[in-house]
């Protein structure tokens, strides 16, 4: 797993953070101070821990689910153009 150089939490530390909050050992704000992150980050990782269990503590890809495929718009325009050409009457 590649962690970027500014990542404060590794997946193991994220799990520790979430366990501290879920078990009641620390409040979200105390966990944020202890781990050097903001409270919003703590709440996000706790929610992900509850949803996906310990295996969900890794980063998710930021790549979009669907990538724009070049040519799809062009194919649509061309097919509409040729359909129009074949279905209309042209005066000469």
N, CA, C and O atoms as CSV, one atom per row, in Angstrom:
chain,resi,resn,atom,element,x,y,z
A,1,UNK,N,N,0.849,-1.168,0.000
A,1,UNK,CA,C,0.000,0.000,0.000
A,1,UNK,C,C,0.894,1.231,0.000
A,1,UNK,O,O,1.846,1.314,0.777
A,2,UNK,N,N,0.596,2.160,-0.849
A,2,UNK,CA,C,1.357,3.402,-0.905
A,2,UNK,C,C,0.648,4.471,-0.084
A,2,UNK,O,O,-0.500,4.820,-0.358
A,3,UNK,N,N,1.338,4.981,0.916
A,3,UNK,CA,C,0.809,6.095,1.703
A,3,UNK,C,C,1.500,7.356,1.248
A,3,UNK,O,O,2.715,7.363,1.049
A,4,UNK,N,N,0.744,8.422,1.080
A,4,UNK,CA,C,1.397,9.652,0.667
A,4,UNK,C,C,2.172,10.231,1.847
A,4,UNK,O,O,1.894,9.906,3.001
A,5,UNK,N,N,3.130,11.076,1.556
A,5,UNK,CA,C,4.086,11.515,2.575
A,5,UNK,C,C,3.453,12.326,3.697
A,5,UNK,O,O,4.038,12.428,4.775
A,6,UNK,N,N,2.290,12.902,3.481
A,6,UNK,CA,C,1.656,13.724,4.511
A,6,UNK,C,C,0.579,12.977,5.305
A,6,UNK,O,O,-0.100,13.583,6.134
A,7,UNK,N,N,0.415,11.698,5.071
A,7,UNK,CA,C,-0.622,10.933,5.770
A,7,UNK,C,C,-0.280,10.834,7.254
A,7,UNK,O,O,0.800,10.374,7.624
A,8,UNK,N,N,-1.202,11.267,8.084
A,8,UNK,CA,C,-0.974,11.206,9.532
A,8,UNK,C,C,-1.302,9.832,10.087
A,8,UNK,O,O,-0.710,9.403,11.077
A,9,UNK,N,N,-2.248,9.136,9.452
A,9,UNK,CA,C,-2.705,7.856,9.986
A,9,UNK,C,C,-2.512,6.736,8.983
A,9,UNK,O,O,-2.923,6.840,7.828
A,10,UNK,N,N,-1.887,5.672,9.434
A,10,UNK,CA,C,-1.809,4.451,8.640
A,10,UNK,C,C,-3.090,3.657,8.912
A,10,UNK,O,O,-3.818,3.979,9.851
A,11,UNK,N,N,-3.375,2.638,8.121
A,11,UNK,CA,C,-4.580,1.845,8.392
A,11,UNK,C,C,-4.616,1.270,9.818
A,11,UNK,O,O,-5.687,1.181,10.418
A,12,UNK,N,N,-3.476,0.888,10.354
A,12,UNK,CA,C,-3.440,0.342,11.719
A,12,UNK,C,C,-3.792,1.433,12.735
A,12,UNK,O,O,-4.558,1.194,13.668
A,13,UNK,N,N,-3.232,2.624,12.552
A,13,UNK,CA,C,-3.522,3.738,13.461
A,13,UNK,C,C,-4.984,4.177,13.324
A,13,UNK,O,O,-5.595,4.593,14.308
A,14,UNK,N,N,-5.552,4.088,12.115
A,14,UNK,CA,C,-6.966,4.429,11.920
A,14,UNK,C,C,-7.852,3.471,12.701
A,14,UNK,O,O,-8.837,3.870,13.321
A,15,UNK,N,N,-7.476,2.192,12.654
A,15,UNK,CA,C,-8.245,1.193,13.396
A,15,UNK,C,C,-8.145,1.443,14.901
A,15,UNK,O,O,-9.143,1.332,15.612
A,16,UNK,N,N,-6.955,1.778,15.390
A,16,UNK,CA,C,-6.781,2.103,16.808
A,16,UNK,C,C,-7.645,3.301,17.189
A,16,UNK,O,O,-8.318,3.290,18.220
A,17,UNK,N,N,-7.619,4.320,16.362
A,17,UNK,CA,C,-8.415,5.525,16.598
A,17,UNK,C,C,-9.895,5.172,16.692
A,17,UNK,O,O,-10.578,5.584,17.629
A,18,UNK,N,N,-10.386,4.407,15.719
A,18,UNK,CA,C,-11.803,4.029,15.692
A,18,UNK,C,C,-12.165,3.173,16.907
A,18,UNK,O,O,-13.224,3.362,17.506
A,19,UNK,N,N,-11.294,2.240,17.268
A,19,UNK,CA,C,-11.552,1.378,18.426
A,19,UNK,C,C,-11.608,2.200,19.715
A,19,UNK,O,O,-12.428,1.926,20.591
A,20,UNK,N,N,-10.736,3.210,19.832
A,20,UNK,CA,C,-10.752,4.074,21.013
A,20,UNK,C,C,-12.096,4.776,21.160
A,20,UNK,O,O,-12.621,4.890,22.267
A,21,UNK,N,N,-12.651,5.244,20.057
A,21,UNK,CA,C,-13.924,5.966,20.102
A,21,UNK,C,C,-15.092,5.002,20.280
A,21,UNK,O,O,-15.982,5.251,21.094
A,22,UNK,N,N,-15.098,3.907,19.530
A,22,UNK,CA,C,-16.206,2.942,19.593
A,22,UNK,C,C,-16.290,2.304,20.979
A,22,UNK,O,O,-17.385,2.092,21.500
A,23,UNK,N,N,-15.146,2.001,21.569
A,23,UNK,CA,C,-15.147,1.357,22.888
A,23,UNK,C,C,-15.447,2.335,24.018
A,23,UNK,O,O,-15.717,1.916,25.144
A,24,UNK,N,N,-15.403,3.627,23.730
A,24,UNK,CA,C,-15.697,4.629,24.743
A,24,UNK,C,C,-14.480,5.090,25.528
A,24,UNK,O,O,-14.615,5.869,26.471
A,25,UNK,N,N,-13.289,4.620,25.154
A,25,UNK,CA,C,-12.071,5.054,25.853
A,25,UNK,C,C,-11.795,6.534,25.636
A,25,UNK,O,O,-11.322,7.218,26.544
A,26,UNK,N,N,-12.088,7.036,24.429
A,26,UNK,CA,C,-11.859,8.438,24.109
A,26,UNK,C,C,-13.085,9.016,23.428
A,26,UNK,O,O,-13.809,8.314,22.722
A,27,UNK,N,N,-13.308,10.285,23.644
A,27,UNK,CA,C,-14.343,10.987,22.880
A,27,UNK,C,C,-13.745,11.318,21.517
A,27,UNK,O,O,-12.523,11.304,21.365
A,28,UNK,N,N,-14.578,11.615,20.528
A,28,UNK,CA,C,-14.027,11.976,19.218
A,28,UNK,C,C,-13.043,13.144,19.282
A,28,UNK,O,O,-12.018,13.127,18.600
A,29,UNK,N,N,-13.343,14.149,20.088
A,29,UNK,CA,C,-12.427,15.304,20.157
A,29,UNK,C,C,-11.114,14.925,20.846
A,29,UNK,O,O,-10.050,15.394,20.441
A,30,UNK,N,N,-11.174,14.082,21.883
A,30,UNK,CA,C,-9.942,13.634,22.545
A,30,UNK,C,C,-9.119,12.751,21.614
A,30,UNK,O,O,-7.891,12.838,21.592
A,31,UNK,N,N,-9.790,11.909,20.853
A,31,UNK,CA,C,-9.077,11.061,19.886
A,31,UNK,C,C,-8.431,11.914,18.804
A,31,UNK,O,O,-7.324,11.617,18.355
A,32,UNK,N,N,-9.114,12.969,18.384
A,32,UNK,CA,C,-8.558,13.861,17.368
A,32,UNK,C,C,-7.284,14.514,17.877
A,32,UNK,O,O,-6.287,14.583,17.159
A,33,UNK,N,N,-7.316,14.993,19.113
A,33,UNK,CA,C,-6.105,15.605,19.692
A,33,UNK,C,C,-4.985,14.581,19.834
A,33,UNK,O,O,-3.831,14.876,19.524
A,34,UNK,N,N,-5.319,13.387,20.298
A,34,UNK,CA,C,-4.305,12.353,20.529
A,34,UNK,C,C,-3.637,11.899,19.232
A,34,UNK,O,O,-2.456,11.548,19.231
A,35,UNK,N,N,-4.380,11.903,18.143
A,35,UNK,CA,C,-3.847,11.390,16.871
A,35,UNK,C,C,-3.433,12.500,15.913
A,35,UNK,O,O,-2.926,12.223,14.826
A,36,UNK,N,N,-3.645,13.743,16.305
A,36,UNK,CA,C,-3.189,14.864,15.484
A,36,UNK,C,C,-4.004,15.118,14.228
A,36,UNK,O,O,-3.477,15.554,13.205
A,37,UNK,N,N,-5.297,14.838,14.321
A,37,UNK,CA,C,-6.195,15.086,13.187
A,37,UNK,C,C,-7.394,15.877,13.690
A,37,UNK,O,O,-7.543,16.079,14.895
A,38,UNK,N,N,-8.253,16.328,12.774
A,38,UNK,CA,C,-9.440,17.073,13.199
A,38,UNK,C,C,-10.562,16.106,13.581
A,38,UNK,O,O,-10.534,14.924,13.236
A,39,UNK,N,N,-11.532,16.632,14.291
A,39,UNK,CA,C,-12.651,15.819,14.769
A,39,UNK,C,C,-13.455,15.232,13.604
A,39,UNK,O,O,-13.954,14.110,13.695
A,40,UNK,N,N,-13.579,15.988,12.514
A,40,UNK,CA,C,-14.309,15.515,11.338
A,40,UNK,C,C,-13.646,14.256,10.764
A,40,UNK,O,O,-14.329,13.326,10.335
A,41,UNK,N,N,-12.314,14.239,10.763
A,41,UNK,CA,C,-11.579,13.056,10.283
A,41,UNK,C,C,-11.856,11.860,11.184
A,41,UNK,O,O,-12.061,10.747,10.700
A,42,UNK,N,N,-11.862,12.087,12.487
A,42,UNK,CA,C,-12.151,11.003,13.436
A,42,UNK,C,C,-13.538,10.435,13.170
A,42,UNK,O,O,-13.707,9.218,13.093
A,43,UNK,N,N,-14.520,11.301,13.032
A,43,UNK,CA,C,-15.890,10.835,12.801
A,43,UNK,C,C,-16.011,10.074,11.489
A,43,UNK,O,O,-16.753,9.096,11.400
A,44,UNK,N,N,-15.287,10.518,10.477
A,44,UNK,CA,C,-15.319,9.816,9.190
A,44,UNK,C,C,-14.743,8.408,9.318
A,44,UNK,O,O,-15.325,7.454,8.802
A,45,UNK,N,N,-13.595,8.267,10.005
A,45,UNK,CA,C,-12.976,6.951,10.151
A,45,UNK,C,C,-13.788,6.049,11.072
A,45,UNK,O,O,-13.846,4.840,10.849
A,46,UNK,N,N,-14.412,6.611,12.097
A,46,UNK,CA,C,-15.269,5.804,12.980
A,46,UNK,C,C,-16.473,5.278,12.204
A,46,UNK,O,O,-16.846,4.113,12.339
A,47,UNK,N,N,-17.072,6.134,11.399
A,47,UNK,CA,C,-18.220,5.701,10.584
A,47,UNK,C,C,-17.808,4.609,9.605
A,47,UNK,O,O,-18.540,3.639,9.408
A,48,UNK,N,N,-16.645,4.765,8.995
A,48,UNK,CA,C,-16.169,3.745,8.051
A,48,UNK,C,C,-15.856,2.449,8.783
A,48,UNK,O,O,-16.106,1.366,8.254
A,49,UNK,N,N,-15.314,2.546,9.991
A,49,UNK,CA,C,-15.024,1.350,10.787
A,49,UNK,C,C,-16.312,0.611,11.128
A,49,UNK,O,O,-16.373,-0.615,11.028
A,50,UNK,N,N,-17.334,1.349,11.527
A,50,UNK,CA,C,-18.621,0.714,11.863
A,50,UNK,C,C,-19.265,0.081,10.640
A,50,UNK,O,O,-19.904,-0.966,10.738
A,51,UNK,N,N,-19.095,0.717,9.494
A,51,UNK,CA,C,-19.720,0.230,8.261
A,51,UNK,C,C,-18.965,-0.956,7.665
A,51,UNK,O,O,-19.581,-1.915,7.200
A,52,UNK,N,N,-17.633,-0.894,7.678
A,52,UNK,CA,C,-16.853,-1.894,6.954
A,52,UNK,C,C,-15.978,-2.773,7.840
A,52,UNK,O,O,-15.246,-3.622,7.331
A,53,UNK,N,N,-16.042,-2.585,9.153
A,53,UNK,CA,C,-15.223,-3.339,10.113
A,53,UNK,C,C,-13.735,-3.051,9.888
A,53,UNK,O,O,-13.393,-2.172,9.096
A,54,UNK,N,N,-12.865,-3.764,10.560
A,54,UNK,CA,C,-11.437,-3.429,10.473
A,54,UNK,C,C,-10.863,-3.437,9.061
A,54,UNK,O,O,-9.922,-2.693,8.783
A,55,UNK,N,N,-11.390,-4.238,8.182
A,55,UNK,CA,C,-10.857,-4.290,6.827
A,55,UNK,C,C,-11.087,-3.027,6.023
A,55,UNK,O,O,-10.498,-2.868,4.954
A,56,UNK,N,N,-11.928,-2.126,6.507
A,56,UNK,CA,C,-12.263,-0.922,5.762
A,56,UNK,C,C,-11.419,0.286,6.103
A,56,UNK,O,O,-11.795,1.411,5.774
A,57,UNK,N,N,-10.300,0.084,6.747
A,57,UNK,CA,C,-9.485,1.212,7.189
A,57,UNK,C,C,-8.453,1.662,6.155
A,57,UNK,O,O,-7.648,2.549,6.441
A,58,UNK,N,N,-8.461,1.082,4.986
A,58,UNK,CA,C,-7.528,1.492,3.938
A,58,UNK,C,C,-8.127,2.632,3.132
A,58,UNK,O,O,-9.339,2.847,3.142
A,59,UNK,N,N,-7.268,3.355,2.439
A,59,UNK,CA,C,-7.734,4.445,1.588
A,59,UNK,C,C,-8.516,3.890,0.416
A,59,UNK,O,O,-8.209,2.820,-0.110
A,60,UNK,N,N,-9.522,4.630,0.023
A,60,UNK,CA,C,-10.262,4.266,-1.178
A,60,UNK,C,C,-9.697,5.066,-2.341
A,60,UNK,O,O,-9.172,6.166,-2.166
A,61,UNK,N,N,-9.812,4.511,-3.490
A,61,UNK,CA,C,-9.341,5.209,-4.679
A,61,UNK,C,C,-10.200,6.437,-4.933
A,61,UNK,O,O,-11.414,6.410,-4.733
A,62,UNK,N,N,-9.565,7.505,-5.374
A,62,UNK,CA,C,-10.323,8.701,-5.719
A,62,UNK,C,C,-10.680,8.718,-7.200
A,62,UNK,O,O,-11.259,9.683,-7.699
A,63,UNK,N,N,-10.333,7.657,-7.886
A,63,UNK,CA,C,-10.648,7.542,-9.308
A,63,UNK,C,C,-12.159,7.384,-9.482
A,63,UNK,O,O,-12.787,6.621,-8.747
A,64,UNK,N,N,-12.740,8.082,-10.430
A,64,UNK,CA,C,-14.186,7.957,-10.638
A,64,UNK,C,C,-14.563,6.535,-11.048
A,64,UNK,O,O,-13.776,5.825,-11.673
A,65,UNK,N,N,-15.776,6.137,-10.684
A,65,UNK,CA,C,-16.249,4.802,-11.058
A,65,UNK,C,C,-16.364,4.644,-12.568
A,65,UNK,O,O,-16.007,3.605,-13.123
A,66,UNK,N,N,-16.863,5.680,-13.222
A,66,UNK,CA,C,-17.027,5.638,-14.673
A,66,UNK,C,C,-16.132,6.689,-15.289
A,66,UNK,O,O,-16.201,7.867,-14.939
A,67,UNK,N,N,-15.317,6.266,-16.183
A,67,UNK,CA,C,-14.444,7.200,-16.872
A,67,UNK,C,C,-15.093,7.627,-18.181
A,67,UNK,O,O,-15.761,6.834,-18.845
A,68,UNK,N,N,-14.891,8.877,-18.539
A,68,UNK,CA,C,-15.386,9.359,-19.824
A,68,UNK,C,C,-14.616,8.651,-20.925
A,68,UNK,O,O,-13.385,8.658,-20.934
A,69,UNK,N,N,-15.321,8.057,-21.827
A,69,UNK,CA,C,-14.662,7.350,-22.912
A,69,UNK,C,C,-14.652,8.245,-24.143
A,69,UNK,O,O,-15.705,8.609,-24.667
A,70,UNK,N,N,-13.457,8.595,-24.597
A,70,UNK,CA,C,-13.389,9.463,-25.768
A,70,UNK,C,C,-14.083,8.824,-26.960
A,70,UNK,O,O,-13.997,7.616,-27.180
A,71,UNK,N,N,-14.745,9.631,-27.693
A,71,UNK,CA,C,-15.415,9.136,-28.889
A,71,UNK,C,C,-16.879,8.821,-28.683
A,71,UNK,O,O,-17.614,8.700,-29.664
A,72,UNK,N,N,-17.333,8.685,-27.456
A,72,UNK,CA,C,-18.744,8.341,-27.263
A,72,UNK,C,C,-19.648,9.482,-27.712
A,72,UNK,O,O,-20.693,9.240,-28.316
A,73,UNK,N,N,-19.265,10.709,-27.428
A,73,UNK,CA,C,-20.065,11.848,-27.883
A,73,UNK,C,C,-19.995,11.947,-29.400
A,73,UNK,O,O,-21.007,12.169,-30.065
A,74,UNK,N,N,-18.804,11.781,-29.935
A,74,UNK,CA,C,-18.631,11.829,-31.381
A,74,UNK,C,C,-19.468,10.739,-32.056
A,74,UNK,O,O,-20.129,11.001,-33.061
A,75,UNK,N,N,-19.443,9.536,-31.518
A,75,UNK,CA,C,-20.240,8.445,-32.089
A,75,UNK,C,C,-21.728,8.765,-32.042
A,75,UNK,O,O,-22.460,8.464,-32.984
A,76,UNK,N,N,-22.174,9.374,-30.950
A,76,UNK,CA,C,-23.586,9.742,-30.824
A,76,UNK,C,C,-23.961,10.781,-31.876
A,76,UNK,O,O,-24.993,10.657,-32.535
A,77,UNK,N,N,-23.127,11.800,-32.033
A,77,UNK,CA,C,-23.414,12.865,-32.997
A,77,UNK,C,C,-23.410,12.308,-34.413
A,77,UNK,O,O,-24.291,12.632,-35.209
A,78,UNK,N,N,-22.434,11.479,-34.730
A,78,UNK,CA,C,-22.372,10.903,-36.077
A,78,UNK,C,C,-23.564,10.005,-36.360
A,78,UNK,O,O,-24.131,10.055,-37.451
A,79,UNK,N,N,-23.955,9.178,-35.385
A,79,UNK,CA,C,-25.094,8.291,-35.626
A,79,UNK,C,C,-26.379,9.106,-35.792
A,79,UNK,O,O,-27.228,8.760,-36.613
A,80,UNK,N,N,-26.527,10.184,-35.019
A,80,UNK,CA,C,-27.707,11.041,-35.174
A,80,UNK,C,C,-27.696,11.716,-36.539
A,80,UNK,O,O,-28.740,11.836,-37.180
A,81,UNK,N,N,-26.527,12.157,-36.987
A,81,UNK,CA,C,-26.399,12.818,-38.281
A,81,UNK,C,C,-26.772,11.867,-39.409
A,81,UNK,O,O,-27.548,12.224,-40.294
A,82,UNK,N,N,-26.219,10.651,-39.378
A,82,UNK,CA,C,-26.513,9.698,-40.449
A,82,UNK,C,C,-27.963,9.230,-40.398
A,82,UNK,O,O,-28.568,8.968,-41.438
A,83,UNK,N,N,-28.519,9.125,-39.201
A,83,UNK,CA,C,-29.929,8.762,-39.082
A,83,UNK,C,C,-30.790,9.870,-39.698
A,83,UNK,O,O,-31.748,9.578,-40.415
A,84,UNK,N,N,-30.466,11.105,-39.433
A,84,UNK,CA,C,-31.194,12.237,-39.996
A,84,UNK,C,C,-31.080,12.233,-41.513
A,84,UNK,O,O,-32.063,12.475,-42.214
A,85,UNK,N,N,-29.889,11.960,-42.018
A,85,UNK,CA,C,-29.665,11.963,-43.471
A,85,UNK,C,C,-30.490,10.884,-44.166
A,85,UNK,O,O,-30.978,11.096,-45.276
A,86,UNK,N,N,-30.647,9.746,-43.530
A,86,UNK,CA,C,-31.350,8.641,-44.181
A,86,UNK,C,C,-32.855,8.702,-44.012
A,86,UNK,O,O,-33.586,8.011,-44.721
A,87,UNK,N,N,-33.333,9.525,-43.075
A,87,UNK,CA,C,-34.785,9.546,-42.812
A,87,UNK,C,C,-35.457,10.818,-43.297
A,87,UNK,O,O,-36.674,10.939,-43.155
A,88,UNK,N,N,-34.743,11.754,-43.852
A,88,UNK,CA,C,-35.358,12.989,-44.333
A,88,UNK,C,C,-35.256,13.080,-45.835
A,88,UNK,O,O,-34.375,12.479,-46.451
A,89,UNK,N,N,-36.172,13.843,-46.424
A,89,UNK,CA,C,-36.140,14.071,-47.860
A,89,UNK,C,C,-35.268,15.282,-48.142
A,89,UNK,O,O,-35.333,16.292,-47.441
A,90,UNK,N,N,-34.476,15.168,-49.148
A,90,UNK,CA,C,-33.609,16.303,-49.542
A,90,UNK,C,C,-34.017,16.775,-50.928
A,90,UNK,O,O,-34.169,15.968,-51.845
A,91,UNK,N,N,-34.192,18.065,-51.078
A,91,UNK,CA,C,-34.470,18.620,-52.398
A,91,UNK,C,C,-33.152,18.907,-53.077
A,91,UNK,O,O,-32.182,19.340,-52.454
A,92,UNK,N,N,-33.143,18.661,-54.327
A,92,UNK,CA,C,-31.927,18.935,-55.097
A,92,UNK,C,C,-32.157,19.995,-56.091
A,92,UNK,O,O,-31.241,20.357,-56.830
